[in-house]
Amino acid sequence: MKPCNVGIIGYGWAATGHIDAINGGTGGKVTAVCSSRVLSAPELAARHGSELKLYTTPEDLLADASIEVVAITSYPWLHGVHAVAAARAGKHIILEKPMVLELAELRQVEAAVKAAGVRFCICFECRWSSQFLGIKAMLDQGKIGRVHYGEVDYYHGSGPWYGQYRWNVTRRGGGSSLLSAGCHALDALLLCMGGEVEEVMSYATQSVNPIFQKYDYPTTSVTLLKFKDGRVGKCASVIDCLQPYCFHTHLVGSEGSILDQKFAINTPDYDRKLWTDSDMKPIDSGDVADHPYRTQFDAFFAALAAGQDMPLSGLAEAVAAHEVIFAAERSLTEKRPVQLTEIR
């Protein structure tokens, strides 16, 4: 099968991870890059192993009839504009997180994708990690029974040691702690819990360290979720910590628990007083080079070839996660619980 031609909009840190994963996978090949910066064609060819057409405007790239899929890795505040334009141009879309920074933009992207009939993949690649594929398999097999409480937390200090810091500190650039990075954890929580969220309550604070005081928005938030069936969940998003990267997961079910890469099951085969180690590889790095993009993108191109929607991290999952995020943002602003019906 001939690989799909892919164009990249926005050439930065995330784009390098996308290009390497797409070119190293089974269904796509990056053939063009659009960047507002002046790029060297020979340097890009040497870095990525093939010649790439260079564009300076998204409009020109989207007008290239040879491009079938667009991977959008531009600045977060441009994601919505670029995604709508790509959909209207009839291109299938891979969109880096966050999907958008405003609720109105979420509705615009959702409507444009549905109207165009194009396929969509959101980069919630943690769903495709060894850890969460393994956890999802255990949950689907009923290993720990019905999960009534879950928490997935994101700890990753985002300071001047990251190139994105210069714009991530602004509300226009980063949006919030959840939109900037913690959305990975919140989305993973939704994956593990399943069901529909009814109500959201969020609290926030901020480190007094001068590095993190430069942020225009609270850099630590804790979001509580109440599901329609009475279950509860919690997501902490902490981007102002000085510690190793940590993606904490704890799921409590009627027949056992999962704690990060360990589990305890209440059956004769297991001693419920002891944790059992699994062979799941933990999510332990914020570097895009370590993200499971390739697994996710291979699934996307396979779905394209089959004429199917993206499994696990498609449009429906992207919209659901961002609705909860925007409910959390409203909860912070208005200092009250927010019903999901207010967002929808």
Secondary structure, DSSP 4 states (H G I P E B T S, - for coil): -PPEEEEEES-SHHHHHHHHHHHTSSSEEEEEEE-SS---HHHHHHHHSS--EEESSHHHHHT-TT--EEEE-S-GGGHHHHHHHHHHTT-EEEEPSSS-SSHHHHHHHHHHHHHHT--EEE--GGGGSHHHHHHHHHHHTTTT-SEEEEEEEEE----TTSTTHHHHTSHHHH-SHIIIIIHHHHHHHHHHH-S-EEEEEEEEE---SHHHHT-SS-SEEEEEEEETTS-EEEEEEE-S--S--EEEEEEEETTEEEETTEEEE-STTS-TTS-EE--PPP-----GGGS-HHHHHHHHHHHHHHT-PPSSSSHHHHHHHHHHHHHHHHHHHHTS-EEHHHH-
